[in-house]
Amino acid sequence: MNYGCVKNIYNYFFTQNERKIFLNLQLVFGLTLSQGSRILSKELKIPESTVKYILRKFRDAKIISAGDYQNQCRPVELTYLGKILAGGDNNE
């Protein structure tokens, strides 16, 4: 797989706030989406509603897995795509 292409997508399609949040996701692994959004909001000085919106956007794009309305207690984790974007998938 061409990882350079994926990195270009990351740089081109992520906004500045999305990049900040993505690069700090490790702070919220194991927490719920709501708990994580509060922590990231305080740490990055971004409004909580913006952080929660971006985390939901990441979840819908399959970059992270996290709880939703029907499954609220599922912790935040990177998906396979998220690991590729983070540069952490070295299986190939």
Order of alpha helices (4+ residues) and beta strands (2+ residues): alpha-alpha-alpha-alpha-beta-beta-alpha
